[in-house]
């Protein structure tokens, strides 16, 4: 996802002038983001964006506000996440891969993964999750399976899934089977892919 794609998807928002003004003011006066960020839902709407599955108008507008900052992206992202509601936190998580912050946003991923909010966990496992170390990433994937978050939200699953994750999934599958429960089809498919094939 790029800022240009988000901007194009927001062409039909309720109040496009508000977004233009907000982006200009944030670029000129970074502290203004504290005022505009929470207001994005009221002015741009909260509905799904056509052509951008998994994105809402307020998320896209908030991501654009963060990318409009001239500097101190990590500091602003951290403050907006810490003080934001769930929708604002999701927008910060979705913005992380578009910000020039290196791995500075990893603590926000850890916080989101600790929650029981499936939407926050899903947002934390987007493209920025490449900064999670392998152990934390495996635990996050396992939490998705446990919470029945579709594994399609996990960025780079095909390239990062390994034998260790297979062992962890196998343990969870055994626990679920003992309790008379099953795992989602995407999780059992992944387990089958990661399980050693018998000769």
Buried (B, 14 or more C-beta within 10 A) or exposed (E): BEBEBBBEBBEEBEBEEBBEBBBEBBBEEBEBBEEBBBBBBEBBBEEEBEEBEBBBBBBBBBBBBBBBBEEEBBEBBBBBBEEBEEBBBBBBBBBBBBBEBEBBBBEBBBBBBEBEBBBBBBBBBBEBBEBBEEEBBBBBBBBBBBEEBBBEBBBEBEEBBEEEBBEBBEEBBEEBEEEEEEBBEBBBEBBEEBBEEEE
